[in-house]
Amino acid sequence: VTWTNPSAVPELFDVLFKNTSNIIFSQTFTISQVTNVSEIVGITTGSPLYRLVIDLESNSLFKDGLYIVEVRTRNPSYTATYSLDIFILSMIAGLNINDKNIVVSMNVPKTFLAQYQNFSSLSCLYIQYSDNINECYGDSTSCLSLPSDLLSILPTCPLPIPAFTYDNSSILFTRTFNRSYAWLYAYAWNHMTSISSKDFFSFPLSSDGCNLPIVQFDIYNPVIRWARRIQRSQAFSIAVQIIFNCSRSLNNTKQWNILECNTDTERCYQTQTLNQLISQLSSANTSEIYIKSQILPIGTYLFNFTVSMNLQTDILASDYTYIKIIPSDIRVNLLVHGTSVITNGIAQSLLFQPGVYSIDPDSNYFNVQVNYIFFYIFNVPLHT
């Protein structure tokens, strides 16, 4: 917001979000609640520029759609108003592809369902099949442009781009395959955002009585920004439930993988350290992986689980969840050994040293140089 009245400073900023003529949300800022960007960068001439921050993500009043944003800047003697149109659109998340566990033979049309959070008419779906065929679904014009995180790995959508076919809240698409086993990668995004959601789905094409297993996480966090948070000093496990659907044999192989994630780009990648960790974990080949405390550094990780049938290794299922390792809470000790009750004479000195005796569970020593603030509460009885 720019303030152009040189006679005085603004005192209040009103921000109103309107849907046609109705006010959906409003918030008023005082001059102390906004940031003077001009002052920060050292600009002393011209009209000052103020930054106002509105939290859209945690506000349940906002739904996807077009809004009129009106900003009023005022003081007792002057008022200025400006408005603009914005479109609020949620990021695609939690993409999942399934075939309702229906197995068809080769050269027979096979139907898939795509499900994901925050689906809207502005969404796009990109399917990359194992036989090097790509397909896109959605708006024929807007879905031609890929989001920034897909530009380097996918070609543009082939034409024509068909519109969505709906099955309740899911998107339905069909494909015919001429091999006994196939797979697909799926990517979904809203064409006004820059980040996509991805999924991998493999499947057999046969009628030999062995279908894909179904994998379900006990605690499921498929969105990187809402990863399950665990303190570094805590051991934890991740468990999955597997539903097998193979009458020939239930022998199977389970495998966990851990990838390190960049939360800015929302991309995850394997590292030599994590691969070595997996090779040393006996639980990496079970349905529940166990991670000891202090093993993983602070950061965000993708835990991917895959189960395949030994009878036919291309019959497999895979899914993933996100874990965020965060710093542990400091255990504050005022005295040695964490003593909680002491008796001290009135004439005796009492020295509290939380910077010496406190414990950082994530480290072998307590770094007193870090900016900690300690509060002391005393209960001193009065004697007459």
N, C-alpha and C positions, 0 to 999 in steps of 0.2 A: 504494500500500500504506500503510495506517495502522497505526502502532505504538501500542498502548494500554497498555503496561506502563510505569508511571511510575518504576519502580525502577532502570532502566538503559536504555542505548541498545541497539538491535539491532546485531549484528555481521555476520550473514550473511543473505542472502535466497536461497532456493532456488525456482526456477521450473520446473515440470514440465508438459509437454504429454502428455496421455494419450489414446489411442484405445481406448476401453473400458478394459481392465485393463492394457494395454501402455504403457510409457513410450516415446514417440516421440522426445522431445528434452528435455534438461534443461540448466539453466545456473545457476550460483551466482554471486551478486554479493556483494562485501564492502561495508561501509558507505561506503568511499571511491569505489565505482563507481556509486553511485546518487545521485540528486539529491534533496536535501531541499527540497521545494517550499515548505513552511511557512517555512523560513529565508529563501528567496529573496524571498518577498512580505512578510517582516517580521512573521510571526505567531509570538509567543513563548509563547502559552498553548495548552492543549489538546493533543490527540494530534498528533504530527508526521506529515506526509504525504510519502511517498517515491515518486519516479518511477523505474520500472524500464523499460528499453527493450530489446525483443527484435527482432532483424532477421529478419522473416519472408520478405521478398522474395528475399534471396540464399541462403536455406537450402533446399537441395534435399530435405531430409527431410520438409518439409511438403507435403502434397497437399490438394486441395480436400476439405473434409469437416468433420464435427463433432468437436470436441476438448474434453476436460476440462482446464482450466488450474488447477493447484494451486500456491499460493504458500505457502512456509513461511518465517516470519520468526523468527529465533532468536538467542540468546546462551547462554552456558553455563548460565544458571539459568532460562531461560524460552523456550518455543516456542509459536508460534501458527500455525494453518493455516487457509487459506481457499481455496475452489475455486469455479469458475463454468464454465458451458458457453459456448464460442464457436464460430462457424462461419467457417472460413477459406475465402475464395473469391477466385480470381484475377480480375483485370480483363479484360474482353473486349478483344481487340486484333486488328488485321490483317484486318478483315472484307473479303471478296471475293465478288462476285456474278458468275456466268458462266452461259452457256447451252450450253457445250460446242461453241460456234460452229455450232450447228444453227439454220438459218433456216427458219421456217414461214410460211405465207401468212396473210393476215388471216382472222379468225374461226375460226382453228384453235388449239386449246390449245397454249401454249408453256411449256416446262418450264425452270425455273431451279434453280441450286444455290447455296446460301450456305455459305461456308467461313470459319471464323475461329478464332483461337487461344483456348485456355481455354474451349472450349465445354463446357457441362454441362447437366444436366436443369433447372438453375435459370436457364438463359438465356432471353432473349426476343428476338424478331425482329419489327421493324416495317418494312413495305413501303409506300412512297408512290409510286403509279403516276402516269404522265403524264395519265391521263384522270380525275384527281381521286378515285380510289378508293384507300382505305387498308385494309391488312390487317395483322393481328398473328398471330404463331404462338408457342406455348409454353404455360405453365401458365395456365389460364383465370382464375385468381384473382390470382396474384402479378403477372402481366404487365399488369394494369390500371393499375398505377402506373408512370409514366414516370420515368426518372432526371432529376436536376436540370438537366442540360445540354440536355434535350429539352423541358422543360415549356413553354418560351416559343415553340417553333417547331412543335410538333405537337399535334394534338388527342389525346385519350385513345383507346386502342385500341377500335375498333368490336367489338361483340359479334355472334356468338359468336367466341371465340378458339380456333381448332383446335389440337390438339396437333401436335408435330413429326412429319413424315414423313422417315425417314432414308434416305440413300443412302450406305452405308458411314459415313464420318465427316462427311458433309455433310447439310445440310437441304434437302429438295426441296419446291418449291412450283410451282403451275401457274396460268396466267392466259391469258385470251383477249382479243385486241385487234382493233379494227375500223378501224385506220389503218395506213398503210404504214410508219410510223416511230413508235417509242415509247421511253420511258425509265422508269427507276425510281430512287428513292433508297431505300437500305436502312440501317437502324439496328439494332445489336445491343447487348445489355447483359445483365449478370447482375442479377437483380432485387434483390440485396442490396448492389449498388454504386451509385455515383452518376454514373459516367462511361460513355459509350457509344462504340462504334466505328461509323464511317460508310463508305458506299461509294455511288458513282453508276455506273449502267450504262445505256447507250443501245444500241438495236438496231433494225435494219430488219425489216420483215415483207414479204418478197418472195422471188421465186425467179429473179432476173435475173442470177445469177452473181457478185454482189458482196456479200461478207460482211464482218463486222467485222474490222479488223486486231487483232493481239494485241501488247500492249506489255509488255516485260520489262525491268526495271532491271538494270544490271550489278551495282550495289551497292544493295540494297533495305533500307530502314529505315522500315517503315510505322507504327511505334509511336513516339509523341513522346518518351517517356521514354528510349527507346533510340536516339535520333537519332545519326547519324554525326557524330563530333566532328572539327572542323577548326580549327586555330589561325588567328587572324585574319591573321597575316602570310603565310599560305600561299595560293597560288592553287590552285584546284581545278576539277574538271569533274564533271558527272553525265551518264552516258550511258545510253541505252535501246536495246534491240534490238526491231525491229518486224517482225512476220510478217504479210505482206499476203495476203489471200485474195479477190482480185477479178480475174476473168478479163477484164473489160471494159476497165479502165484502172488503172494503178498510180500515176497522178498524185495527189499528196496534199499537204496542208498541215500543217505541224508548228508547235506553239506551246507555249512554256514560260510559266509564271506563278510568281511568288514571293509568298508570303504570310508575314506576321510572326505569330508564335504566342505566346500566353500559356500558359506551362507549368502554371500553377495551375488555370486553367479548361479547358485543352487546347482552346482555340478559336483559330483562325487567321483573319486578316483582311487585306484588301488595303490598301496605303497609297499615297499619291501618289508618295512617293519611290521605292518599289519598282516601281510602274508605269512611272515615268520611266526607271528603270534598265533594265527589260525592253525598252523602246522603243529604247534606245541600244545594245543588245547584238545584234550580227549573228548570234551563235550561238543566240539565242532562237527562231529558226525552223529549227533543225536538230535532229538526234537526240542531240546532245551539247552541253550548255550549259557555257560556260566563264566562271568568275568570277575576276577578278583579286584579288590580295591587297589587304587593307585596304578593299575595296569595301563589305562588309557589316559593320555594327556587331555587337558581341557580343550574342548572342541565339539563339533557335531559329526556324527557318524551314521552311515547307512548300514544296517544289518540285513543282509540278503540270505534267504533260506531257500534251498532247492531240494526237492525229493524226486528221485527217478526210480522206475521199476527195473529191477535187475533182469527180468525176463526180456524186456525191450527198453533199452536205455533212453530211447527218444520219447518215451511216454513219461513226461515229467511235469512238475508244477513248481512255480517259483513265486515268491512275494518278498516284500521288504518293509522295514519300519525304521524310523529315525530315533536316535538317542543323542542327547546333548549332555556332555560331561561338564559340570559347573564347579567352581571353587567350593570347598567345604566351609562350613561355618567355623569361625574361630572359637576355641574353648578358652574363655577368659578366666585366669587365675590371678587373684591379687597377691597370694602368698605361695610359698613353696609347697609342692605336693597338692595344690588345689584345696588347701584347708578351708573349710567353710565356717567353722565356729572356733573362736579363740577367746581367751580371757586375758585382759590386759589392765594393768594398774593405771590409775589416773596420772601418776608421776612418770610413767614409762612412755617412751617414744614408740610410735607404731608406723612402720614404713610399708606402704603398699607399692608393689612393683609389677603391675600387669604386663609391662613391656618385657619383663624378664621371665616371668613364670607362665605366661599364657602359651597356648599350644596351637599351632597351625597343623591340622591333620594331614595337609597335603605336602608338608615339608618336615625336614629333620630339625629345623630350628625356626623360631618365631622372628620374623623380620620386623623389628621395631621401627625401621625407617619408613615402612608403609604408613600411610595416613590413617591411623585409628583414633577414635574418640571414645574415651571411657567415662562412664557416669558412675558416681559414688552416691549411695544412699545410706545415711547413718541413722541409727535409732539409739540415741543416748538417753538413758533414764536419768531423771532429775532426783537429786537427794536433798533433803532438808535437814 
